[in-house]
Amino acid sequence: MQVDENLFVTLCGLILQSDCGDYGADRLGSNYVKQLLKLPNLNEQLEKRIKIKHEDCRCRQPALVEYQLLDKVKQLSTYGQIKFHIKVS
């Protein structure tokens, strides 16, 4: 699924809030974004933006965050599509 970078950062922040709870570098460590999300091409700038978005989600309950995540994703035109490659012979 292709998404723009701002939406990607928002979704990552919501995922981290759902999985880890409130942001806290002392509690989660400085490398928690790389360790938990396992994104192959994560640069420092993007990681910093994700941490800021995670911090913005502070005090939200996991159920609310998951609802917000689904609400964002369902608006994407490709949400729910399964693409298959076919071979014409």
mmCIF file as gemmi writes it, N, C-alpha and C atoms, coordinates in Angstrom:
data_model
loop_
_atom_site.group_PDB
_atom_site.id
_atom_site.type_symbol
_atom_site.label_atom_id
_atom_site.label_alt_id
_atom_site.label_comp_id
_atom_site.label_asym_id
_atom_site.label_entity_id
_atom_site.label_seq_id
_atom_site.pdbx_PDB_ins_code
_atom_site.Cartn_x
_atom_site.Cartn_y
_atom_site.Cartn_z
_atom_site.occupancy
_atom_site.B_iso_or_equiv
_atom_site.pdbx_formal_charge
_atom_site.auth_seq_id
_atom_site.auth_asym_id
_atom_site.pdbx_PDB_model_num
ATOM 1 N N . MET Axp A 1 ? 0.842 -1.163 0 1 0 ? 1 A 1
ATOM 2 C CA . MET Axp A 1 ? 0 0 0 1 0 ? 1 A 1
ATOM 3 C C . MET Axp A 1 ? 0.895 1.236 0 1 0 ? 1 A 1
ATOM 4 N N . GLN Axp A 2 ? 0.638 2.138 -0.881 1 0 ? 2 A 1
ATOM 5 C CA . GLN Axp A 2 ? 1.399 3.38 -0.979 1 0 ? 2 A 1
ATOM 6 C C . GLN Axp A 2 ? 0.687 4.473 -0.188 1 0 ? 2 A 1
ATOM 7 N N . VAL Axp A 3 ? 1.433 5.15 0.684 1 0 ? 3 A 1
ATOM 8 C CA . VAL Axp A 3 ? 0.883 6.29 1.422 1 0 ? 3 A 1
ATOM 9 C C . VAL Axp A 3 ? 1.907 7.416 1.407 1 0 ? 3 A 1
ATOM 10 N N . ASP Axp A 4 ? 1.429 8.637 1.573 1 0 ? 4 A 1
ATOM 11 C CA . ASP Axp A 4 ? 2.378 9.748 1.629 1 0 ? 4 A 1
ATOM 12 C C . ASP Axp A 4 ? 3.104 9.731 2.977 1 0 ? 4 A 1
ATOM 13 N N . GLU Axp A 5 ? 4.193 10.458 3.034 1 0 ? 5 A 1
ATOM 14 C CA . GLU Axp A 5 ? 5.074 10.396 4.207 1 0 ? 5 A 1
ATOM 15 C C . GLU Axp A 5 ? 4.393 10.9 5.477 1 0 ? 5 A 1
ATOM 16 N N . ASN Axp A 6 ? 3.572 11.931 5.37 1 0 ? 6 A 1
ATOM 17 C CA . ASN Axp A 6 ? 2.89 12.458 6.554 1 0 ? 6 A 1
ATOM 18 C C . ASN Axp A 6 ? 1.922 11.439 7.145 1 0 ? 6 A 1
ATOM 19 N N . LEU Axp A 7 ? 1.172 10.769 6.281 1 0 ? 7 A 1
ATOM 20 C CA . LEU Axp A 7 ? 0.257 9.737 6.759 1 0 ? 7 A 1
ATOM 21 C C . LEU Axp A 7 ? 1.04 8.569 7.342 1 0 ? 7 A 1
ATOM 22 N N . PHE Axp A 8 ? 2.147 8.215 6.711 1 0 ? 8 A 1
ATOM 23 C CA . PHE Axp A 8 ? 3.002 7.14 7.21 1 0 ? 8 A 1
ATOM 24 C C . PHE Axp A 8 ? 3.479 7.436 8.629 1 0 ? 8 A 1
ATOM 25 N N . VAL Axp A 9 ? 3.932 8.663 8.862 1 0 ? 9 A 1
ATOM 26 C CA . VAL Axp A 9 ? 4.4 9.074 10.192 1 0 ? 9 A 1
ATOM 27 C C . VAL Axp A 9 ? 3.255 8.992 11.197 1 0 ? 9 A 1
ATOM 28 N N . THR Axp A 10 ? 2.079 9.452 10.805 1 0 ? 10 A 1
ATOM 29 C CA . THR Axp A 10 ? 0.911 9.4 11.689 1 0 ? 10 A 1
ATOM 30 C C . THR Axp A 10 ? 0.567 7.962 12.05 1 0 ? 10 A 1
ATOM 31 N N . LEU Axp A 11 ? 0.544 7.082 11.059 1 0 ? 11 A 1
ATOM 32 C CA . LEU Axp A 11 ? 0.217 5.677 11.313 1 0 ? 11 A 1
ATOM 33 C C . LEU Axp A 11 ? 1.245 5.025 12.226 1 0 ? 11 A 1
ATOM 34 N N . CYS Axp A 12 ? 2.513 5.316 12.012 1 0 ? 12 A 1
ATOM 35 C CA . CYS Axp A 12 ? 3.565 4.764 12.873 1 0 ? 12 A 1
ATOM 36 C C . CYS Axp A 12 ? 3.408 5.252 14.307 1 0 ? 12 A 1
ATOM 37 N N . GLY Axp A 13 ? 3.097 6.528 14.49 1 0 ? 13 A 1
ATOM 38 C CA . GLY Axp A 13 ? 2.878 7.069 15.827 1 0 ? 13 A 1
ATOM 39 C C . GLY Axp A 13 ? 1.716 6.386 16.527 1 0 ? 13 A 1
ATOM 40 N N . LEU Axp A 14 ? 0.638 6.147 15.789 1 0 ? 14 A 1
ATOM 41 C CA . LEU Axp A 14 ? -0.519 5.46 16.363 1 0 ? 14 A 1
ATOM 42 C C . LEU Axp A 14 ? -0.195 4.011 16.713 1 0 ? 14 A 1
ATOM 43 N N . ILE Axp A 15 ? 0.553 3.338 15.859 1 0 ? 15 A 1
ATOM 44 C CA . ILE Axp A 15 ? 0.95 1.95 16.131 1 0 ? 15 A 1
ATOM 45 C C . ILE Axp A 15 ? 1.797 1.878 17.392 1 0 ? 15 A 1
ATOM 46 N N . LEU Axp A 16 ? 2.744 2.788 17.523 1 0 ? 16 A 1
ATOM 47 C CA . LEU Axp A 16 ? 3.6 2.791 18.712 1 0 ? 16 A 1
ATOM 48 C C . LEU Axp A 16 ? 2.797 3.079 19.978 1 0 ? 16 A 1
ATOM 49 N N . GLN Axp A 17 ? 1.839 3.991 19.903 1 0 ? 17 A 1
ATOM 50 C CA . GLN Axp A 17 ? 1.014 4.288 21.074 1 0 ? 17 A 1
ATOM 51 C C . GLN Axp A 17 ? 0.182 3.073 21.459 1 0 ? 17 A 1
ATOM 52 N N . SER Axp A 18 ? -0.34 2.371 20.477 1 0 ? 18 A 1
ATOM 53 C CA . SER Axp A 18 ? -1.135 1.179 20.748 1 0 ? 18 A 1
ATOM 54 C C . SER Axp A 18 ? -0.292 0.073 21.37 1 0 ? 18 A 1
ATOM 55 N N . ASP Axp A 19 ? 0.908 -0.121 20.847 1 0 ? 19 A 1
ATOM 56 C CA . ASP Axp A 19 ? 1.765 -1.214 21.314 1 0 ? 19 A 1
ATOM 57 C C . ASP Axp A 19 ? 2.523 -0.899 22.595 1 0 ? 19 A 1
ATOM 58 N N . CYS Axp A 20 ? 2.998 0.338 22.749 1 0 ? 20 A 1
ATOM 59 C CA . CYS Axp A 20 ? 3.911 0.687 23.85 1 0 ? 20 A 1
ATOM 60 C C . CYS Axp A 20 ? 3.283 1.554 24.923 1 0 ? 20 A 1
ATOM 61 N N . GLY Axp A 21 ? 2.187 2.191 24.613 1 0 ? 21 A 1
ATOM 62 C CA . GLY Axp A 21 ? 1.636 3.166 25.545 1 0 ? 21 A 1
ATOM 63 C C . GLY Axp A 21 ? 2.319 4.503 25.362 1 0 ? 21 A 1
ATOM 64 N N . ASP Axp A 22 ? 2.28 5.306 26.408 1 0 ? 22 A 1
ATOM 65 C CA . ASP Axp A 22 ? 2.796 6.669 26.325 1 0 ? 22 A 1
ATOM 66 C C . ASP Axp A 22 ? 4.284 6.716 26.019 1 0 ? 22 A 1
ATOM 67 N N . TYR Axp A 23 ? 4.644 7.739 25.261 1 0 ? 23 A 1
ATOM 68 C CA . TYR Axp A 23 ? 6.031 7.982 24.889 1 0 ? 23 A 1
ATOM 69 C C . TYR Axp A 23 ? 6.867 8.271 26.126 1 0 ? 23 A 1
ATOM 70 N N . GLY Axp A 24 ? 8.079 7.759 26.122 1 0 ? 24 A 1
ATOM 71 C CA . GLY Axp A 24 ? 9.053 8.063 27.164 1 0 ? 24 A 1
ATOM 72 C C . GLY Axp A 24 ? 10.382 7.442 26.789 1 0 ? 24 A 1
ATOM 73 N N . ALA Axp A 25 ? 11.342 8.276 26.401 1 0 ? 25 A 1
ATOM 74 C CA . ALA Axp A 25 ? 12.649 7.764 25.977 1 0 ? 25 A 1
ATOM 75 C C . ALA Axp A 25 ? 13.339 7.023 27.111 1 0 ? 25 A 1
ATOM 76 N N . ASP Axp A 26 ? 13.119 7.463 28.347 1 0 ? 26 A 1
ATOM 77 C CA . ASP Axp A 26 ? 13.743 6.788 29.487 1 0 ? 26 A 1
ATOM 78 C C . ASP Axp A 26 ? 13.156 5.394 29.689 1 0 ? 26 A 1
ATOM 79 N N . ARG Axp A 27 ? 11.888 5.217 29.389 1 0 ? 27 A 1
ATOM 80 C CA . ARG Axp A 27 ? 11.226 3.923 29.564 1 0 ? 27 A 1
ATOM 81 C C . ARG Axp A 27 ? 11.421 3.012 28.353 1 0 ? 27 A 1
ATOM 82 N N . LEU Axp A 28 ? 11.368 3.589 27.169 1 0 ? 28 A 1
ATOM 83 C CA . LEU Axp A 28 ? 11.426 2.793 25.944 1 0 ? 28 A 1
ATOM 84 C C . LEU Axp A 28 ? 12.828 2.671 25.357 1 0 ? 28 A 1
ATOM 85 N N . GLY Axp A 29 ? 13.732 3.545 25.743 1 0 ? 29 A 1
ATOM 86 C CA . GLY Axp A 29 ? 15.072 3.555 25.16 1 0 ? 29 A 1
ATOM 87 C C . GLY Axp A 29 ? 15.105 4.446 23.93 1 0 ? 29 A 1
ATOM 88 N N . SER Axp A 30 ? 16.28 4.771 23.491 1 0 ? 30 A 1
ATOM 89 C CA . SER Axp A 30 ? 16.407 5.714 22.372 1 0 ? 30 A 1
ATOM 90 C C . SER Axp A 30 ? 16.188 5.059 21.008 1 0 ? 30 A 1
ATOM 91 N N . ASN Axp A 31 ? 16.333 3.75 20.917 1 0 ? 31 A 1
ATOM 92 C CA . ASN Axp A 31 ? 16.215 3.04 19.635 1 0 ? 31 A 1
ATOM 93 C C . ASN Axp A 31 ? 14.89 2.305 19.467 1 0 ? 31 A 1
ATOM 94 N N . TYR Axp A 32 ? 13.892 2.654 20.256 1 0 ? 32 A 1
ATOM 95 C CA . TYR Axp A 32 ? 12.671 1.852 20.268 1 0 ? 32 A 1
ATOM 96 C C . TYR Axp A 32 ? 11.923 1.858 18.932 1 0 ? 32 A 1
ATOM 97 N N . VAL Axp A 33 ? 12.008 2.933 18.179 1 0 ? 33 A 1
ATOM 98 C CA . VAL Axp A 33 ? 11.303 2.986 16.894 1 0 ? 33 A 1
ATOM 99 C C . VAL Axp A 33 ? 11.879 1.94 15.941 1 0 ? 33 A 1
ATOM 100 N N . LYS Axp A 34 ? 13.193 1.893 15.829 1 0 ? 34 A 1
ATOM 101 C CA . LYS Axp A 34 ? 13.84 0.904 14.954 1 0 ? 34 A 1
ATOM 102 C C . LYS Axp A 34 ? 13.566 -0.516 15.423 1 0 ? 34 A 1
ATOM 103 N N . GLN Axp A 35 ? 13.614 -0.736 16.721 1 0 ? 35 A 1
ATOM 104 C CA . GLN Axp A 35 ? 13.434 -2.077 17.267 1 0 ? 35 A 1
ATOM 105 C C . GLN Axp A 35 ? 12.006 -2.58 17.102 1 0 ? 35 A 1
ATOM 106 N N . LEU Axp A 36 ? 11.028 -1.718 17.297 1 0 ? 36 A 1
ATOM 107 C CA . LEU Axp A 36 ? 9.639 -2.159 17.269 1 0 ? 36 A 1
ATOM 108 C C . LEU Axp A 36 ? 9.016 -2.163 15.882 1 0 ? 36 A 1
ATOM 109 N N . LEU Axp A 37 ? 9.332 -1.173 15.073 1 0 ? 37 A 1
ATOM 110 C CA . LEU Axp A 37 ? 8.693 -1.086 13.76 1 0 ? 37 A 1
ATOM 111 C C . LEU Axp A 37 ? 9.437 -1.852 12.674 1 0 ? 37 A 1
ATOM 112 N N . LYS Axp A 38 ? 10.725 -2.061 12.851 1 0 ? 38 A 1
ATOM 113 C CA . LYS Axp A 38 ? 11.543 -2.83 11.899 1 0 ? 38 A 1
ATOM 114 C C . LYS Axp A 38 ? 11.371 -2.333 10.458 1 0 ? 38 A 1
ATOM 115 N N . LEU Axp A 39 ? 11.54 -1.041 10.286 1 0 ? 39 A 1
ATOM 116 C CA . LEU Axp A 39 ? 11.436 -0.432 8.961 1 0 ? 39 A 1
ATOM 117 C C . LEU Axp A 39 ? 12.797 -0.463 8.288 1 0 ? 39 A 1
ATOM 118 N N . PRO Axp A 40 ? 12.892 -1.008 7.075 1 0 ? 40 A 1
ATOM 119 C CA . PRO Axp A 40 ? 14.197 -1.191 6.436 1 0 ? 40 A 1
ATOM 120 C C . PRO Axp A 40 ? 14.911 0.103 6.051 1 0 ? 40 A 1
ATOM 121 N N . ASN Axp A 41 ? 14.199 1.116 5.627 1 0 ? 41 A 1
ATOM 122 C CA . ASN Axp A 41 ? 14.836 2.35 5.144 1 0 ? 41 A 1
ATOM 123 C C . ASN Axp A 41 ? 14.55 3.534 6.058 1 0 ? 41 A 1
ATOM 124 N N . LEU Axp A 42 ? 14.635 3.322 7.338 1 0 ? 42 A 1
ATOM 125 C CA . LEU Axp A 42 ? 14.329 4.375 8.306 1 0 ? 42 A 1
ATOM 126 C C . LEU Axp A 42 ? 15.542 5.263 8.512 1 0 ? 42 A 1
ATOM 127 N N . ASN Axp A 43 ? 15.401 6.539 8.169 1 0 ? 43 A 1
ATOM 128 C CA . ASN Axp A 43 ? 16.494 7.475 8.414 1 0 ? 43 A 1
ATOM 129 C C . ASN Axp A 43 ? 16.225 8.239 9.714 1 0 ? 43 A 1
ATOM 130 N N . GLU Axp A 44 ? 17.213 8.99 10.173 1 0 ? 44 A 1
ATOM 131 C CA . GLU Axp A 44 ? 17.106 9.678 11.462 1 0 ? 44 A 1
ATOM 132 C C . GLU Axp A 44 ? 16.003 10.729 11.473 1 0 ? 44 A 1
ATOM 133 N N . GLN Axp A 45 ? 15.839 11.433 10.374 1 0 ? 45 A 1
ATOM 134 C CA . GLN Axp A 45 ? 14.814 12.473 10.302 1 0 ? 45 A 1
ATOM 135 C C . GLN Axp A 45 ? 13.413 11.865 10.415 1 0 ? 45 A 1
ATOM 136 N N . LEU Axp A 46 ? 13.189 10.778 9.7 1 0 ? 46 A 1
ATOM 137 C CA . LEU Axp A 46 ? 11.893 10.111 9.747 1 0 ? 46 A 1
ATOM 138 C C . LEU Axp A 46 ? 11.644 9.52 11.136 1 0 ? 46 A 1
ATOM 139 N N . GLU Axp A 47 ? 12.677 8.937 11.721 1 0 ? 47 A 1
ATOM 140 C CA . GLU Axp A 47 ? 12.554 8.381 13.071 1 0 ? 47 A 1
ATOM 141 C C . GLU Axp A 47 ? 12.175 9.472 14.075 1 0 ? 47 A 1
ATOM 142 N N . LYS Axp A 48 ? 12.776 10.635 13.938 1 0 ? 48 A 1
ATOM 143 C CA . LYS Axp A 48 ? 12.483 11.756 14.839 1 0 ? 48 A 1
ATOM 144 C C . LYS Axp A 48 ? 11.029 12.203 14.682 1 0 ? 48 A 1
ATOM 145 N N . ARG Axp A 49 ? 10.56 12.283 13.446 1 0 ? 49 A 1
ATOM 146 C CA . ARG Axp A 49 ? 9.164 12.67 13.197 1 0 ? 49 A 1
ATOM 147 C C . ARG Axp A 49 ? 8.19 11.654 13.78 1 0 ? 49 A 1
ATOM 148 N N . ILE Axp A 50 ? 8.53 10.362 13.685 1 0 ? 50 A 1
ATOM 149 C CA . ILE Axp A 50 ? 7.677 9.315 14.247 1 0 ? 50 A 1
ATOM 150 C C . ILE Axp A 50 ? 7.628 9.435 15.768 1 0 ? 50 A 1
ATOM 151 N N . LYS Axp A 51 ? 8.767 9.709 16.393 1 0 ? 51 A 1
ATOM 152 C CA . LYS Axp A 51 ? 8.797 9.887 17.854 1 0 ? 51 A 1
ATOM 153 C C . LYS Axp A 51 ? 7.938 11.076 18.277 1 0 ? 51 A 1
ATOM 154 N N . ILE Axp A 52 ? 8.004 12.157 17.528 1 0 ? 52 A 1
ATOM 155 C CA . ILE Axp A 52 ? 7.193 13.337 17.841 1 0 ? 52 A 1
ATOM 156 C C . ILE Axp A 52 ? 5.708 13.006 17.719 1 0 ? 52 A 1
ATOM 157 N N . LYS Axp A 53 ? 5.347 12.278 16.673 1 0 ? 53 A 1
ATOM 158 C CA . LYS Axp A 53 ? 3.942 11.894 16.494 1 0 ? 53 A 1
ATOM 159 C C . LYS Axp A 53 ? 3.499 10.954 17.61 1 0 ? 53 A 1
ATOM 160 N N . HIS Axp A 54 ? 4.374 10.037 18.015 1 0 ? 54 A 1
ATOM 161 C CA . HIS Axp A 54 ? 4.063 9.144 19.129 1 0 ? 54 A 1
ATOM 162 C C . HIS Axp A 54 ? 3.836 9.961 20.398 1 0 ? 54 A 1
ATOM 163 N N . GLU Axp A 55 ? 4.679 10.942 20.628 1 0 ? 55 A 1
ATOM 164 C CA . GLU Axp A 55 ? 4.53 11.8 21.804 1 0 ? 55 A 1
ATOM 165 C C . GLU Axp A 55 ? 3.209 12.577 21.753 1 0 ? 55 A 1
ATOM 166 N N . ASP Axp A 56 ? 2.777 12.972 20.567 1 0 ? 56 A 1
ATOM 167 C CA . ASP Axp A 56 ? 1.496 13.672 20.412 1 0 ? 56 A 1
ATOM 168 C C . ASP Axp A 56 ? 0.303 12.789 20.788 1 0 ? 56 A 1
ATOM 169 N N . CYS Axp A 57 ? 0.483 11.484 20.741 1 0 ? 57 A 1
ATOM 170 C CA . CYS Axp A 57 ? -0.596 10.532 21.048 1 0 ? 57 A 1
ATOM 171 C C . CYS Axp A 57 ? -0.682 10.201 22.536 1 0 ? 57 A 1
ATOM 172 N N . ARG Axp A 58 ? 0.094 10.865 23.347 1 0 ? 58 A 1
ATOM 173 C CA . ARG Axp A 58 ? 0.157 10.59 24.787 1 0 ? 58 A 1
ATOM 174 C C . ARG Axp A 58 ? -1.239 10.611 25.417 1 0 ? 58 A 1
ATOM 175 N N . CYS Axp A 59 ? -1.444 9.713 26.363 1 0 ? 59 A 1
ATOM 176 C CA . CYS Axp A 59 ? -2.677 9.596 27.169 1 0 ? 59 A 1
ATOM 177 C C . CYS Axp A 59 ? -3.856 9.015 26.394 1 0 ? 59 A 1
ATOM 178 N N . ARG Axp A 60 ? -3.643 8.504 25.21 1 0 ? 60 A 1
ATOM 179 C CA . ARG Axp A 60 ? -4.732 7.857 24.466 1 0 ? 60 A 1
ATOM 180 C C . ARG Axp A 60 ? -4.724 6.361 24.768 1 0 ? 60 A 1
ATOM 181 N N . GLN Axp A 61 ? -5.888 5.818 25.003 1 0 ? 61 A 1
ATOM 182 C CA . GLN Axp A 61 ? -6.03 4.392 25.277 1 0 ? 61 A 1
ATOM 183 C C . GLN Axp A 61 ? -5.824 3.584 23.991 1 0 ? 61 A 1
ATOM 184 N N . PRO Axp A 62 ? -5.314 2.343 24.117 1 0 ? 62 A 1
ATOM 185 C CA . PRO Axp A 62 ? -5.066 1.521 22.922 1 0 ? 62 A 1
ATOM 186 C C . PRO Axp A 62 ? -6.288 1.353 22.018 1 0 ? 62 A 1
ATOM 187 N N . ALA Axp A 63 ? -7.461 1.166 22.594 1 0 ? 63 A 1
ATOM 188 C CA . ALA Axp A 63 ? -8.659 0.978 21.768 1 0 ? 63 A 1
ATOM 189 C C . ALA Axp A 63 ? -8.956 2.222 20.933 1 0 ? 63 A 1
ATOM 190 N N . LEU Axp A 64 ? -8.801 3.396 21.517 1 0 ? 64 A 1
ATOM 191 C CA . LEU Axp A 64 ? -9.032 4.642 20.79 1 0 ? 64 A 1
ATOM 192 C C . LEU Axp A 64 ? -8.009 4.813 19.675 1 0 ? 64 A 1
ATOM 193 N N . VAL Axp A 65 ? -6.754 4.51 19.979 1 0 ? 65 A 1
ATOM 194 C CA . VAL Axp A 65 ? -5.685 4.648 18.989 1 0 ? 65 A 1
ATOM 195 C C . VAL Axp A 65 ? -5.91 3.691 17.821 1 0 ? 65 A 1
ATOM 196 N N . GLU Axp A 66 ? -6.322 2.469 18.114 1 0 ? 66 A 1
ATOM 197 C CA . GLU Axp A 66 ? -6.575 1.501 17.048 1 0 ? 66 A 1
ATOM 198 C C . GLU Axp A 66 ? -7.756 1.939 16.188 1 0 ? 66 A 1
ATOM 199 N N . TYR Axp A 67 ? -8.77 2.513 16.81 1 0 ? 67 A 1
ATOM 200 C CA . TYR Axp A 67 ? -9.9 3.055 16.054 1 0 ? 67 A 1
ATOM 201 C C . TYR Axp A 67 ? -9.431 4.186 15.14 1 0 ? 67 A 1
ATOM 202 N N . GLN Axp A 68 ? -8.605 5.081 15.67 1 0 ? 68 A 1
ATOM 203 C CA . GLN Axp A 68 ? -8.089 6.192 14.87 1 0 ? 68 A 1
ATOM 204 C C . GLN Axp A 68 ? -7.233 5.688 13.714 1 0 ? 68 A 1
ATOM 205 N N . LEU Axp A 69 ? -6.443 4.652 13.962 1 0 ? 69 A 1
ATOM 206 C CA . LEU Axp A 69 ? -5.617 4.056 12.913 1 0 ? 69 A 1
ATOM 207 C C . LEU Axp A 69 ? -6.495 3.502 11.792 1 0 ? 69 A 1
ATOM 208 N N . LEU Axp A 70 ? -7.506 2.723 12.159 1 0 ? 70 A 1
ATOM 209 C CA . LEU Axp A 70 ? -8.401 2.159 11.15 1 0 ? 70 A 1
ATOM 210 C C . LEU Axp A 70 ? -9.176 3.246 10.412 1 0 ? 70 A 1
ATOM 211 N N . ASP Axp A 71 ? -9.549 4.295 11.119 1 0 ? 71 A 1
ATOM 212 C CA . ASP Axp A 71 ? -10.265 5.398 10.491 1 0 ? 71 A 1
ATOM 213 C C . ASP Axp A 71 ? -9.402 6.076 9.427 1 0 ? 71 A 1
ATOM 214 N N . LYS Axp A 72 ? -8.111 6.213 9.689 1 0 ? 72 A 1
ATOM 215 C CA . LYS Axp A 72 ? -7.19 6.809 8.705 1 0 ? 72 A 1
ATOM 216 C C . LYS Axp A 72 ? -6.991 5.873 7.511 1 0 ? 72 A 1
ATOM 217 N N . VAL Axp A 73 ? -6.78 4.6 7.796 1 0 ? 73 A 1
ATOM 218 C CA . VAL Axp A 73 ? -6.45 3.635 6.746 1 0 ? 73 A 1
ATOM 219 C C . VAL Axp A 73 ? -7.643 3.355 5.836 1 0 ? 73 A 1
ATOM 220 N N . LYS Axp A 74 ? -8.843 3.329 6.385 1 0 ? 74 A 1
ATOM 221 C CA . LYS Axp A 74 ? -10.009 2.993 5.555 1 0 ? 74 A 1
ATOM 222 C C . LYS Axp A 74 ? -10.291 4.046 4.49 1 0 ? 74 A 1
ATOM 223 N N . GLN Axp A 75 ? -9.731 5.234 4.641 1 0 ? 75 A 1
ATOM 224 C CA . GLN Axp A 75 ? -9.935 6.287 3.652 1 0 ? 75 A 1
ATOM 225 C C . GLN Axp A 75 ? -9.018 6.142 2.439 1 0 ? 75 A 1
ATOM 226 N N . LEU Axp A 76 ? -8.047 5.251 2.523 1 0 ? 76 A 1
ATOM 227 C CA . LEU Axp A 76 ? -7.13 5.039 1.4 1 0 ? 76 A 1
ATOM 228 C C . LEU Axp A 76 ? -7.83 4.253 0.299 1 0 ? 76 A 1
ATOM 229 N N . SER Axp A 77 ? -7.588 4.622 -0.926 1 0 ? 77 A 1
ATOM 230 C CA . SER Axp A 77 ? -8.261 3.962 -2.047 1 0 ? 77 A 1
ATOM 231 C C . SER Axp A 77 ? -7.843 2.503 -2.198 1 0 ? 77 A 1
ATOM 232 N N . THR Axp A 78 ? -6.66 2.151 -1.724 1 0 ? 78 A 1
ATOM 233 C CA . THR Axp A 78 ? -6.176 0.776 -1.882 1 0 ? 78 A 1
ATOM 234 C C . THR Axp A 78 ? -6.413 -0.087 -0.649 1 0 ? 78 A 1
ATOM 235 N N . TYR Axp A 79 ? -7.071 0.449 0.371 1 0 ? 79 A 1
ATOM 236 C CA . TYR Axp A 79 ? -7.313 -0.325 1.594 1 0 ? 79 A 1
ATOM 237 C C . TYR Axp A 79 ? -8.215 -1.516 1.293 1 0 ? 79 A 1
ATOM 238 N N . GLY Axp A 80 ? -7.791 -2.68 1.716 1 0 ? 80 A 1
ATOM 239 C CA . GLY Axp A 80 ? -8.57 -3.892 1.545 1 0 ? 80 A 1
ATOM 240 C C . GLY Axp A 80 ? -8.361 -4.597 0.22 1 0 ? 80 A 1
ATOM 241 N N . GLN Axp A 81 ? -7.572 -4.035 -0.653 1 0 ? 81 A 1
ATOM 242 C CA . GLN Axp A 81 ? -7.321 -4.673 -1.941 1 0 ? 81 A 1
ATOM 243 C C . GLN Axp A 81 ? -6.218 -5.713 -1.805 1 0 ? 81 A 1
ATOM 244 N N . ILE Axp A 82 ? -6.4 -6.793 -2.491 1 0 ? 82 A 1
ATOM 245 C CA . ILE Axp A 82 ? -5.356 -7.809 -2.588 1 0 ? 82 A 1
ATOM 246 C C . ILE Axp A 82 ? -5 -7.903 -4.064 1 0 ? 82 A 1
ATOM 247 N N . LYS Axp A 83 ? -3.754 -7.648 -4.359 1 0 ? 83 A 1
ATOM 248 C CA . LYS Axp A 83 ? -3.328 -7.653 -5.758 1 0 ? 83 A 1
ATOM 249 C C . LYS Axp A 83 ? -2.605 -8.962 -6.064 1 0 ? 83 A 1
ATOM 250 N N . PHE Axp A 84 ? -2.939 -9.513 -7.211 1 0 ? 84 A 1
ATOM 251 C CA . PHE Axp A 84 ? -2.321 -10.748 -7.664 1 0 ? 84 A 1
ATOM 252 C C . PHE Axp A 84 ? -1.629 -10.494 -8.992 1 0 ? 84 A 1
ATOM 253 N N . HIS Axp A 85 ? -0.504 -11.119 -9.16 1 0 ? 85 A 1
ATOM 254 C CA . HIS Axp A 85 ? 0.179 -11.081 -10.45 1 0 ? 85 A 1
ATOM 255 C C . HIS Axp A 85 ? -0.293 -12.3 -11.236 1 0 ? 85 A 1
ATOM 256 N N . ILE Axp A 86 ? -0.689 -12.067 -12.454 1 0 ? 86 A 1
ATOM 257 C CA . ILE Axp A 86 ? -1.125 -13.19 -13.274 1 0 ? 86 A 1
ATOM 258 C C . ILE Axp A 86 ? -0.18 -13.346 -14.457 1 0 ? 86 A 1
ATOM 259 N N . LYS Axp A 87 ? -0.07 -14.557 -14.873 1 0 ? 87 A 1
ATOM 260 C CA . LYS Axp A 87 ? 0.798 -14.869 -15.997 1 0 ? 87 A 1
ATOM 261 C C . LYS Axp A 87 ? -0.089 -15.279 -17.168 1 0 ? 87 A 1
ATOM 262 N N . VAL Axp A 88 ? 0.012 -14.532 -18.237 1 0 ? 88 A 1
ATOM 263 C CA . VAL Axp A 88 ? -0.777 -14.829 -19.422 1 0 ? 88 A 1
ATOM 264 C C . VAL Axp A 88 ? 0.035 -15.778 -20.294 1 0 ? 88 A 1
ATOM 265 N N . SER Axp A 89 ? -0.584 -16.887 -20.624 1 0 ? 89 A 1
ATOM 266 C CA . SER Axp A 89 ? 0.156 -17.854 -21.452 1 0 ? 89 A 1
ATOM 267 C C . SER Axp A 89 ? -0.5 -18.073 -22.783 1 0 ? 89 A 1
